[in-house]
Amino acid sequence: MRPPQSSRPWIWGSILPLMEYALGVDLGTTHIAAAVNVDGRIEVVQLGDRHKEMPALIYLAEDGRTMVGDGAERNGRGDPSRLVREVKRRMGDPVSILVGGAPFSAHALLGRLLKHVVETVTALYDGPPAHIVVTHPANWGPYKREQLDQVFETAGLTGVETLTEPEAAAIHHAAGKRIAPGELIAVYDLGGGTFDAAVLRRTETGYQMPGPPSGIEQLGGMDFDEAVFGHVTRVLGAEVAGGGDADFAASVTRLRRDCVEGKESLSFDTEVQIPVALPGFHTRVRMTRAEFEALITPALGDTVEALGRAIRGAGVTADDISMVLLSGGSSRIPLVTQVITAGYARPVAQDPHPEHSIAMGAALVAGQSLLSLSAPTFDAPVGDATIALPPPLPKATVRATVPSPDSTQEFALTGPAPSDAELRRRQRIALIAAIVIVLIGAIGGVALALQGRDDIRPAGTSSPVTTGR
């Protein structure tokens, strides 16, 4: 069932309604991405200052103001005690998060982040979305999904649809690749803070999950960031052991950021030089890709085992899987492909946009629900959950009645039925054309009236003649 429609802005004196669109949101642990579906066209929304996605950070100032994303990161450099990270990891935790001495629940903070995303999209597209789909880890149980409902309530949203992250990734992949009905794919979703694995079967109309997903809640790219930071601090030794003033805390925050950039560079380079700028101490720490891989190999081994549990839970073997789809930003690490290939000897497909694919898949589903093409359910974690993709455009039969002197004849015109979005587009074009015709007629009428006033004069009058002296 579609959610209640919000009031939408109008232009041209409330004559022409703006276009409806649907929104998909990936509430990640380290980053948040969003995409909109406008008449079947998927667009990734600019949320961050430098990237499409924004950091999943929130800063609570002393005066009560809330800053999120890049703005939160900038303010948090000077006052780290008011900067909150990893909110998604704390979902379901009964212990409050202390920020500046004040307690906050994880769902309340995550709700503020989601509210900012919706407000940003609403401003960019001149009105609120008609439908929203938000993703979550596949291994979240009923309790955490109930907490997610409280996130929506905090954000002031109703009628929000939910979808697991592996399902969203598979739907996005299927939109651009040919996958035959009956084909099985495994999704390996390694994000910033969580890992999910699931097996999906392609059906005639969408996807079905034949078994429960598997995953690791406390494992992701931020743990790899911490491993790099630990390597640097071990090399530096006592240089980072002391110092508790604000300048030292700010320099450590900057060092952590440089460690993240160094980790990302190791996906393309064989070694990096991580800059260290502490008060009174400046140097660089060298790290090779081999050293980094040695640190994360045990964790990646756990993800491979989790993928195996998902395959076994689906009642199939690795040989039945046609490919393993990599999703999530951390799946870019070259070692990920190597360990999966070595463990299962299956083809690996790397999503070209792992940071945005989940949000784009959610936007596809949101648009499908908006157009009422089907009414899928997404919350069930086992085989009765079917994720439907938009079916081929249905054929429509249009009957016309033609009057004749002695009978009424009917004939059928068979062709593709226009979608709701196409009908709305045609109606807007027709309305614009009608308005333009009326305006042209009005302007023409005014011009003729003015011309008539000049041509018609009373008898015996003439144009005035001005003479100079």
Summary of the structure (lengths in Angstrom):
residues: 469
radius of gyration: 29.6
end to end distance: 86.1
largest distance: 110.3
contacts: 1476
relative contact order: 0.13
helix: 41%
strand: 25%
